[in-house]
Amino acid sequence: MTPRDASDAHDNRWSDLGRPPLNGTALRRALVRDDGLWTDVEVVQRTGSTNTDLAGLVVKENADEGVVLVAEEQNAGRGRLDRRWTAPARSGLFFSVVFKPAGVPVERWGWLPLLTGVAVATALSRTAGVDTALKWPNDLLVSVDGEERKA
Protein backbone atom coordinates (compact mmCIF):
# COMPACT_ATOMS: atom_id res chain seq x y z
CA MET A 1 0.00 0.00 0.00
CA THR A 2 1.16 3.52 -0.53
CA PRO A 3 1.62 5.84 2.43
CA ARG A 4 -1.65 7.50 3.31
CA ASP A 5 -3.46 9.29 6.06
CA ALA A 6 -5.17 6.78 8.35
CA SER A 7 -8.47 8.64 7.89
CA ASP A 8 -8.81 7.53 4.26
CA ALA A 9 -7.62 3.95 4.80
CA HIS A 10 -11.20 2.65 4.95
CA ASP A 11 -12.57 4.71 2.08
CA ASN A 12 -10.88 3.33 -1.01
CA ARG A 13 -11.45 0.58 -3.56
CA TRP A 14 -8.85 -1.69 -1.98
CA SER A 15 -10.60 -1.81 1.41
CA ASP A 16 -12.11 -5.14 2.42
CA LEU A 17 -11.65 -6.95 -0.87
CA GLY A 18 -14.49 -9.32 -0.18
CA ARG A 19 -12.53 -12.14 1.43
CA PRO A 20 -13.95 -13.56 4.64
CA PRO A 21 -12.17 -12.80 7.91
CA LEU A 22 -9.29 -15.11 8.77
CA ASN A 23 -10.09 -18.00 11.07
CA GLY A 24 -7.34 -18.22 13.70
CA THR A 25 -8.46 -21.63 14.92
CA ALA A 26 -8.39 -23.08 11.41
CA LEU A 27 -4.98 -21.54 10.69
CA ARG A 28 -3.54 -22.98 13.93
CA ARG A 29 -5.03 -26.41 13.13
CA ALA A 30 -3.52 -26.32 9.63
CA LEU A 31 -0.08 -24.93 10.50
CA VAL A 32 0.93 -25.85 14.06
CA ARG A 33 2.48 -29.32 14.36
CA ASP A 34 4.57 -30.89 17.13
CA ASP A 35 7.48 -31.40 14.74
CA GLY A 36 6.89 -28.29 12.59
CA LEU A 37 8.38 -24.80 12.52
CA TRP A 38 5.16 -22.96 13.39
CA THR A 39 4.58 -23.08 17.15
CA ASP A 40 1.60 -20.72 17.41
CA VAL A 41 -0.54 -18.60 15.11
CA GLU A 42 -2.45 -15.62 16.49
CA VAL A 43 -4.88 -13.59 14.39
CA VAL A 44 -5.88 -10.09 15.54
CA GLN A 45 -8.42 -7.76 13.97
CA ARG A 46 -6.26 -4.63 14.07
CA THR A 47 -2.76 -3.64 15.06
CA GLY A 48 -0.38 -0.77 14.62
CA SER A 49 2.35 -3.13 13.41
CA THR A 50 2.63 -6.90 13.58
CA ASN A 51 6.40 -6.53 13.70
CA THR A 52 6.34 -4.13 16.67
CA ASP A 53 3.79 -6.27 18.54
CA LEU A 54 5.69 -9.50 17.96
CA ALA A 55 9.03 -7.93 18.90
CA GLY A 56 7.37 -6.86 22.15
CA LEU A 57 6.26 -10.45 22.82
CA VAL A 58 9.80 -11.69 22.23
CA VAL A 59 11.17 -9.19 24.76
CA LYS A 60 8.38 -9.50 27.37
CA GLU A 61 7.50 -13.17 27.13
CA ASN A 62 10.48 -14.66 25.27
CA ALA A 63 8.16 -15.83 22.48
CA ASP A 64 9.32 -19.06 20.88
CA GLU A 65 10.62 -19.43 17.38
CA GLY A 66 7.79 -20.09 14.98
CA VAL A 67 5.22 -17.80 16.59
CA VAL A 68 3.21 -16.05 13.87
CA LEU A 69 1.15 -12.88 14.38
CA VAL A 70 -1.38 -12.10 11.65
CA ALA A 71 -3.50 -8.94 11.47
CA GLU A 72 -6.57 -8.20 9.39
CA GLU A 73 -5.70 -4.49 9.42
CA GLN A 74 -2.48 -2.60 10.12
CA ASN A 75 -2.49 1.13 10.83
CA ALA A 76 1.08 2.00 11.78
CA GLY A 77 3.27 -0.14 9.53
CA ARG A 78 6.86 0.87 8.86
CA GLY A 79 8.80 0.32 5.71
CA ARG A 80 12.24 1.20 4.46
CA LEU A 81 13.66 4.49 5.67
CA ASP A 82 11.06 4.35 8.50
CA ARG A 83 8.26 5.26 6.09
CA ARG A 84 4.86 4.80 7.71
CA TRP A 85 1.85 3.26 5.98
CA THR A 86 -1.62 1.96 6.72
CA ALA A 87 -3.56 -0.89 5.18
CA PRO A 88 -7.32 -1.33 5.41
CA ALA A 89 -8.91 -4.50 6.71
CA ARG A 90 -8.48 -7.55 4.47
CA SER A 91 -6.58 -5.57 1.82
CA GLY A 92 -3.36 -7.60 2.07
CA LEU A 93 -1.32 -10.12 4.02
CA PHE A 94 0.00 -8.62 7.27
CA PHE A 95 2.04 -10.97 9.40
CA SER A 96 5.30 -11.31 11.28
CA VAL A 97 7.12 -14.45 12.38
CA VAL A 98 9.69 -15.10 15.13
CA PHE A 99 12.86 -16.69 13.78
CA LYS A 100 15.90 -17.44 15.92
CA PRO A 101 18.36 -18.77 13.36
CA ALA A 102 20.66 -21.06 15.34
CA GLY A 103 24.18 -21.28 14.03
CA VAL A 104 23.78 -18.30 11.71
CA PRO A 105 26.04 -15.35 12.57
CA VAL A 106 24.09 -12.17 13.44
CA GLU A 107 25.78 -10.30 10.57
CA ARG A 108 23.95 -12.61 8.13
CA TRP A 109 20.47 -12.08 9.61
CA GLY A 110 19.91 -9.15 7.24
CA TRP A 111 19.40 -11.69 4.46
CA LEU A 112 16.27 -13.11 6.13
CA PRO A 113 13.79 -10.42 4.97
CA LEU A 114 15.22 -10.60 1.45
CA LEU A 115 15.00 -14.38 1.25
CA THR A 116 11.53 -14.29 2.80
CA GLY A 117 10.28 -12.00 0.03
CA VAL A 118 11.56 -14.40 -2.63
CA ALA A 119 10.11 -17.43 -0.80
CA VAL A 120 6.65 -15.89 -0.29
CA ALA A 121 6.38 -14.71 -3.91
CA THR A 122 7.47 -18.11 -5.19
CA ALA A 123 5.15 -20.04 -2.84
CA LEU A 124 2.08 -17.96 -3.72
CA SER A 125 2.78 -18.28 -7.39
CA ARG A 126 3.39 -22.03 -7.34
CA THR A 127 0.76 -23.15 -4.84
CA ALA A 128 -2.09 -20.71 -5.46
CA GLY A 129 -1.44 -19.71 -9.05
CA VAL A 130 -1.36 -16.05 -8.01
CA ASP A 131 0.47 -13.73 -10.40
CA THR A 132 3.25 -12.33 -8.18
CA ALA A 133 6.26 -10.09 -8.47
CA LEU A 134 8.78 -8.79 -6.01
CA LYS A 135 9.58 -5.11 -5.60
CA TRP A 136 13.02 -5.38 -4.11
CA PRO A 137 13.87 -5.93 -1.39
CA ASN A 138 10.75 -7.66 -0.02
CA ASP A 139 7.51 -6.02 -1.15
CA LEU A 140 5.19 -8.65 -2.57
CA LEU A 141 3.17 -7.43 -5.55
CA VAL A 142 0.09 -9.22 -6.87
CA SER A 143 -1.94 -8.50 -9.98
CA VAL A 144 -5.58 -7.48 -9.42
CA ASP A 145 -7.62 -6.70 -12.53
CA GLY A 146 -4.41 -6.12 -14.48
CA GLU A 147 -2.95 -3.73 -11.88
CA GLU A 148 0.00 -4.52 -9.65
CA ARG A 149 -0.83 -3.94 -5.99
CA LYS A 150 1.44 -4.26 -2.97
CA ALA A 151 0.32 -7.10 -0.75
MOFEN-V437823 format. One record per pair of residues at least 12 apart in sequence whose ideal C-beta (glycine too) atoms are under 8 Angstrom apart, sorted by sequence separation. I is the first residue (numbers start at 1). J is the second residue. D is the distance in whole Angstrom. If there is no record, write none. Layout:
BEGIN
i=I j=J d=D
i=I j=J d=D
END
This chain:
BEGIN
i=28 j=40 d=7
i=57 j=69 d=8
i=74 j=86 d=7
i=75 j=87 d=8
i=121 j=133 d=7
i=130 j=142 d=6
i=131 j=143 d=4
i=1 j=14 d=7
i=28 j=41 d=5
i=54 j=67 d=7
i=74 j=87 d=5
i=99 j=112 d=6
i=121 j=134 d=5
i=27 j=41 d=5
i=73 j=87 d=7
i=54 j=69 d=5
i=73 j=88 d=6
i=133 j=148 d=6
i=135 j=150 d=7
i=27 j=43 d=6
i=53 j=69 d=6
i=73 j=89 d=4
i=118 j=134 d=6
i=124 j=140 d=7
i=24 j=41 d=7
i=72 j=89 d=5
i=73 j=90 d=8
i=77 j=94 d=7
i=117 j=134 d=5
i=24 j=42 d=7
i=72 j=90 d=6
i=73 j=91 d=8
i=124 j=142 d=7
i=24 j=43 d=4
i=50 j=69 d=5
i=117 j=136 d=8
i=121 j=140 d=6
i=23 j=43 d=8
i=50 j=70 d=7
i=74 j=94 d=4
i=117 j=137 d=6
i=120 j=140 d=6
i=22 j=43 d=5
i=50 j=71 d=5
i=73 j=94 d=7
i=117 j=138 d=3
i=47 j=69 d=8
i=72 j=94 d=8
i=116 j=138 d=6
i=117 j=139 d=7
i=71 j=94 d=4
i=114 j=137 d=5
i=117 j=140 d=7
i=40 j=64 d=7
i=47 j=71 d=4
i=50 j=74 d=7
i=52 j=76 d=8
i=70 j=94 d=7
i=71 j=95 d=7
i=113 j=137 d=7
i=114 j=138 d=6
i=39 j=64 d=5
i=42 j=67 d=7
i=44 j=69 d=7
i=46 j=71 d=7
i=49 j=74 d=6
i=70 j=95 d=4
i=113 j=138 d=5
i=39 j=65 d=7
i=40 j=66 d=7
i=41 j=67 d=8
i=42 j=68 d=7
i=44 j=70 d=7
i=45 j=71 d=7
i=46 j=72 d=7
i=47 j=73 d=7
i=48 j=74 d=7
i=51 j=77 d=8
i=52 j=78 d=8
i=69 j=95 d=6
i=39 j=66 d=4
i=40 j=67 d=5
i=41 j=68 d=5
i=42 j=69 d=5
i=43 j=70 d=5
i=44 j=71 d=5
i=45 j=72 d=5
i=46 j=73 d=5
i=47 j=74 d=6
i=48 j=75 d=6
i=49 j=76 d=5
i=51 j=78 d=7
i=68 j=95 d=6
i=69 j=96 d=5
i=37 j=65 d=8
i=38 j=66 d=5
i=39 j=67 d=6
i=40 j=68 d=7
i=42 j=70 d=7
i=43 j=71 d=8
i=44 j=72 d=7
i=45 j=73 d=7
i=46 j=74 d=8
i=47 j=75 d=8
i=48 j=76 d=3
i=49 j=77 d=5
i=68 j=96 d=7
i=69 j=97 d=8
i=37 j=66 d=5
i=41 j=70 d=7
i=43 j=72 d=7
i=46 j=75 d=7
i=47 j=76 d=8
i=48 j=77 d=8
i=49 j=78 d=6
i=68 j=97 d=5
i=36 j=66 d=8
i=38 j=68 d=6
i=67 j=97 d=7
i=68 j=98 d=8
i=66 j=97 d=7
i=67 j=98 d=5
i=66 j=98 d=7
i=65 j=98 d=5
i=64 j=98 d=7
i=65 j=99 d=6
i=63 j=98 d=5
i=65 j=100 d=4
i=31 j=68 d=7
i=58 j=98 d=6
i=57 j=98 d=8
i=54 j=96 d=4
i=27 j=70 d=7
i=46 j=89 d=7
i=53 j=96 d=8
i=54 j=97 d=8
i=45 j=89 d=8
i=50 j=94 d=6
i=54 j=98 d=6
i=50 j=95 d=6
i=51 j=96 d=5
i=24 j=70 d=8
i=50 j=96 d=4
i=47 j=94 d=8
i=93 j=140 d=7
i=22 j=70 d=6
i=22 j=72 d=6
i=21 j=72 d=6
i=80 j=137 d=8
i=92 j=150 d=7
i=93 j=151 d=5
i=92 j=151 d=5
i=79 j=139 d=8
i=9 j=75 d=7
i=6 j=75 d=5
i=21 j=90 d=7
i=19 j=90 d=5
i=16 j=88 d=7
i=18 j=90 d=8
i=15 j=88 d=4
i=16 j=89 d=5
i=17 j=90 d=6
i=14 j=88 d=7
i=15 j=89 d=7
i=16 j=90 d=5
i=17 j=91 d=6
i=15 j=90 d=8
i=16 j=91 d=7
i=12 j=88 d=7
i=15 j=91 d=6
i=9 j=86 d=4
i=14 j=91 d=5
i=9 j=87 d=7
i=10 j=88 d=5
i=9 j=88 d=5
i=10 j=89 d=8
i=3 j=83 d=6
i=6 j=86 d=5
i=3 j=84 d=6
i=4 j=85 d=7
i=5 j=86 d=8
i=3 j=85 d=5
i=4 j=86 d=6
i=2 j=85 d=7
i=1 j=85 d=5
i=1 j=86 d=7
i=1 j=87 d=5
i=1 j=91 d=7
i=1 j=92 d=7
i=17 j=144 d=8
i=14 j=149 d=7
i=2 j=150 d=8
i=1 j=150 d=6
END
